[in-house]
Amino acid sequence: MDWYLSMPKVELHAHLNGSIRDSTLFELGRVLGEKGTINFSEVEHVILKNDRSLHEVFKLFDLIHIVTTDHKTVTRITKEVVEDFAAENVVYLELRTTPKRNDSIGMSKRSYMEAVLEGLRSVSVVDVDYAPHNLSSITDTCNGTVRKKIYVRLLLSIDRRETTASAIETVKLAMEMRDMGVVGIDLSGNPIVGEWGTFLPALEFAREQGLSVTLHCGEVPNQKEIQSMLDFFPERIGHACCFEEEEWGKLKSLKIPVEICLTSNIRTATISSIEIHHFADLYNAKHPTVLCTDDSGVFSTSLSAEYSLASSTFVLGKKEMFQLAKNGIEYIFANDEVKREVREVFDLAGRKLDFA
Ligand code: 5GP
């Protein structure tokens, strides 16, 4: 585990609110309980429960959103999440979040995202390169010592409960915020809710505007939707748990990179046991894959733990795991300049480890 902790890594599938620290969620829940906004004793066991079904996970997200959705808290969570990933040597993080509107506290989708940006700016323990040309990317020394640096780029998520108009609003916001590090769009939310046709106009619009798209695909058996999603030919997909032969064939021939979230899939029982996880088949077929956490807070995991788990389960050595992490650079949504710089970080680490 220590080795995977020290290895550089890229994280491409992390939901902001799902990555909240347990301690922060607990603390915020207790404060809202004291204020009488929620009944803390009723939700305490939900927060503390470890193995949740997919259905229970989405109930927990509703609770998390009640607890976290004000500007100050969004800023705090963003700061903590970036610090946590940086602490385990994630050198490039693509953080996704659903812009939320809450008229009662004067929150618009835009002001929600500005609170996220404020969180990125308030990280002090590490230099955060969160946008093309932002200042911290050129200050990598402090009192003569080289400071640790993490690249962070943002994906705006469309929740499957949203309407077409609301999804298009999110894409427009993403376009407006391109200079602030937004590089793409994600479709997520409860997979049994909503229809693919509702989101397609927004996703096509995103593509026309040059934004990259990743889709949560095949978390539940829905062959028609999986086929339509693959036909859309997204830049990446997440999960791919409930595919049948025909869809595997299509995915592999299209070479669409898959964001693999092992612990998440096991905890939510979308895959019945780790030994039969499709990661092994995709890896052996040399299909583009990248290991990710999904929701490190909700599933009590970390990216290092995911690498350690994959290594022990599928009997892969350190060199293979290092190469797997490095391959992830090819699937990031940031520009070629960032890819080149992140590759340099890996090359340097690889030379030290004699993997070059
Ligand atoms: P947020 O977008 O609020 O920062 O992160 C939490 C949200 O991400 C959830 O409400 C849900 O919409 C989405 N999400 C997190 N984990 C999963 C997952 O495993 N599957 C799907 N489909 N959506 C998820």
Boltz pocket constraint, residues with backbone or C-beta under 6 A from the ligand:
constraints:
  - pocket:
      binder: B
      contacts: [[A, 15], [A, 16], [A, 17], [A, 18], [A, 61], [A, 62], [A, 96], [A, 97], [A, 98], [A, 99], [A, 157], [A, 159], [A, 187], [A, 188], [A, 189], [A, 190], [A, 191], [A, 216], [A, 219], [A, 264], [A, 294], [A, 295]]
      max_distance: 6.0
